[in-house]
């Protein structure tokens, strides 16, 4: 059974905004390795459209190795996009899901192969409510955003997670690896 991993960047105050973090070479390399080891990544429309930023770097590299490597990894990994408004996706390695999030994830988890990543805040919240996430990889940047969309918005049930490891980056960010305990008290 495939593992479903929620992997996302956030600030110290819990805000998920791709412009609020401090991505550096080391963090780009971390996510490049994560993507290279993944079987697929799930995105909502907004995050998918943000990630399209990387497409031109595949054909026209920036010259910054960690960014160019990340662009190649994000280009290669199969992307499954959940949207009520998009009619098609232009990225060759992307497809629009024609199933509900729950149906798609349950089907993917039954297949053999590499882990499935979830890289959108809205999908993480929905999958958390469905108890389908097997691991959380929360990369916390040493920034207080002071506003924005919090990761765990509209969560009304208490969820207890078990810390399984950490990874500290030289720029001050830290990735916290958690597993759900399936306890809610």
C-alpha positions as CSV (number, residue, x, y, z in Angstrom):
1,X,0.0,0.0,0.0
2,X,1.4,3.4,-1.0
3,X,2.1,6.0,1.7
4,X,0.4,9.4,1.4
5,X,2.7,12.2,2.6
6,X,1.6,15.8,3.2
7,X,4.7,17.9,2.4
8,X,4.4,21.6,2.7
9,X,6.3,24.8,3.6
10,X,4.9,27.1,6.3
11,X,6.0,30.0,8.5
12,X,6.4,29.9,12.3
13,X,2.9,31.3,12.6
14,X,1.5,28.5,10.5
15,X,0.9,30.4,7.2
16,X,1.2,28.5,4.0
17,X,2.4,30.9,1.3
18,X,5.0,30.1,-1.2
19,X,6.2,33.7,-1.1
20,X,6.6,33.8,2.6
21,X,9.3,31.2,3.1
22,X,13.1,31.4,2.6
23,X,13.9,28.7,0.0
24,X,17.6,28.3,-0.5
25,X,19.8,25.8,-2.3
26,X,19.5,23.2,0.5
27,X,15.7,23.4,0.6
28,X,15.4,23.2,-3.1
29,X,17.7,20.1,-3.0
30,X,15.5,18.5,-0.3
31,X,12.3,18.9,-2.3
32,X,14.1,17.8,-5.5
33,X,15.0,14.5,-3.7
34,X,11.5,14.2,-2.3
35,X,9.9,14.6,-5.8
36,X,12.4,12.3,-7.5
37,X,11.4,9.5,-5.0
38,X,7.6,10.2,-5.3
39,X,5.1,8.3,-7.5
40,X,2.9,11.3,-7.9
41,X,1.9,14.6,-6.3
42,X,-1.6,15.9,-5.7
43,X,-2.4,19.6,-6.2
44,X,-5.4,21.8,-6.0
45,X,-5.8,24.4,-8.7
46,X,-4.1,27.3,-6.9
47,X,-0.9,25.4,-6.0
48,X,-0.8,23.7,-9.4
49,X,-0.9,27.1,-11.1
50,X,1.8,28.4,-8.8
51,X,4.0,25.4,-9.7
52,X,3.6,26.2,-13.4
53,X,6.3,28.8,-12.7
54,X,8.9,26.0,-12.9
55,X,7.9,24.8,-16.5
56,X,10.0,27.4,-18.4
57,X,13.1,26.5,-16.4
58,X,13.1,23.0,-17.9
59,X,13.8,24.4,-21.4
60,X,15.6,27.6,-20.3
61,X,17.6,26.8,-17.1
62,X,18.3,29.6,-14.7
63,X,21.9,28.6,-14.2
64,X,21.2,28.1,-10.5
65,X,21.7,24.3,-10.1
66,X,19.3,23.7,-7.2
67,X,16.5,25.6,-8.9
68,X,17.2,23.9,-12.3
69,X,17.3,20.5,-10.6
70,X,14.0,21.2,-8.8
71,X,12.4,22.3,-12.1
72,X,13.4,19.0,-13.7
73,X,12.0,17.0,-10.8
74,X,8.7,18.9,-10.7
75,X,8.4,18.6,-14.4
76,X,8.9,14.8,-14.3
77,X,6.7,13.8,-11.4
78,X,3.1,12.8,-12.3
79,X,0.8,15.5,-11.1
80,X,-2.9,14.9,-10.3
81,X,-4.9,18.2,-10.1
82,X,-8.2,18.7,-8.3
83,X,-10.2,21.6,-9.6
84,X,-13.8,22.5,-10.2
85,X,-12.9,25.4,-12.6
86,X,-10.0,24.1,-14.7
87,X,-11.1,22.3,-17.9
88,X,-7.6,21.1,-18.9
89,X,-4.0,21.2,-17.8
90,X,-1.2,22.1,-20.2
91,X,1.6,20.3,-18.4
92,X,2.4,16.9,-20.0
93,X,3.0,15.2,-16.7
94,X,-0.3,16.5,-15.2
95,X,-3.9,15.3,-15.4
96,X,-7.1,16.6,-14.0
97,X,-8.7,14.1,-11.6
98,X,-12.2,13.0,-12.6
99,X,-12.9,11.5,-9.2
100,X,-13.4,12.8,-5.8
101,X,-10.3,13.4,-3.7
102,X,-11.2,10.5,-1.4
103,X,-11.8,8.1,-4.4
104,X,-8.6,9.1,-6.1
105,X,-6.5,8.7,-3.0
106,X,-8.0,5.4,-2.0
107,X,-7.4,4.0,-5.5
108,X,-3.8,5.4,-5.6
109,X,-3.0,4.0,-2.1
110,X,-4.0,0.5,-3.3
111,X,-1.3,0.5,-6.0
112,X,2.2,-0.6,-5.6
113,X,5.1,1.9,-5.9
114,X,6.5,5.0,-4.5
115,X,4.7,7.4,-2.1
116,X,2.1,9.9,-3.1
117,X,2.8,13.5,-2.1
118,X,0.2,16.2,-1.3
119,X,1.5,19.7,-1.8
120,X,-1.6,21.8,-1.4
121,X,-2.9,23.3,1.8
122,X,-6.6,22.8,0.9
123,X,-6.0,19.1,-0.1
124,X,-4.0,18.5,3.1
125,X,-7.0,19.8,5.2
126,X,-9.5,17.7,3.3
127,X,-7.3,14.5,3.5
128,X,-6.6,15.1,7.2
129,X,-10.4,15.2,7.9
130,X,-10.7,11.9,6.0
131,X,-7.8,10.4,8.0
132,X,-5.9,9.4,4.8
133,X,-2.6,11.1,5.5
134,X,0.2,8.7,6.6
135,X,2.9,11.2,7.2
136,X,3.3,15.0,7.6
137,X,6.5,16.7,6.5
138,X,6.1,20.3,7.6
139,X,9.0,22.5,6.6
140,X,8.8,25.5,9.0
141,X,10.7,28.6,7.9
142,X,12.1,31.1,10.5
143,X,9.6,33.7,9.4
144,X,6.5,35.2,11.0
145,X,4.2,36.1,8.0
146,X,1.8,38.1,10.1
147,X,-1.1,37.1,7.9
148,X,-2.2,34.7,5.3
149,X,-3.8,31.3,5.0
150,X,-3.1,29.0,8.0
151,X,-2.4,25.4,7.2
152,X,-4.9,23.9,9.7
153,X,-7.7,26.4,8.9
154,X,-11.2,25.1,9.7
155,X,-10.0,22.1,11.6
156,X,-12.4,21.5,14.5
157,X,-11.3,18.1,15.7
158,X,-8.2,17.6,17.8
159,X,-5.5,15.5,16.1
160,X,-2.5,14.1,17.9
161,X,0.7,13.5,15.9
162,X,3.8,11.7,16.8
163,X,7.2,13.3,15.9
164,X,9.3,10.7,14.1
165,X,12.3,12.8,13.0
166,X,13.5,16.3,12.2
167,X,15.7,17.7,9.5
168,X,17.4,21.1,10.2
169,X,18.6,23.3,7.3
170,X,21.5,25.7,7.6
171,X,19.2,28.7,6.8
172,X,17.2,28.1,9.9
173,X,14.2,26.1,8.5
174,X,13.4,22.8,10.0
175,X,11.3,19.9,8.6
176,X,9.2,18.2,11.2
177,X,8.2,14.6,10.3
178,X,5.0,13.4,12.0
179,X,2.8,10.4,11.8
180,X,-0.9,10.5,13.0
181,X,-1.5,8.5,16.2
182,X,-5.1,8.0,15.4
183,X,-5.9,9.3,18.8
184,X,-8.2,12.3,19.0
185,X,-8.1,13.2,22.8
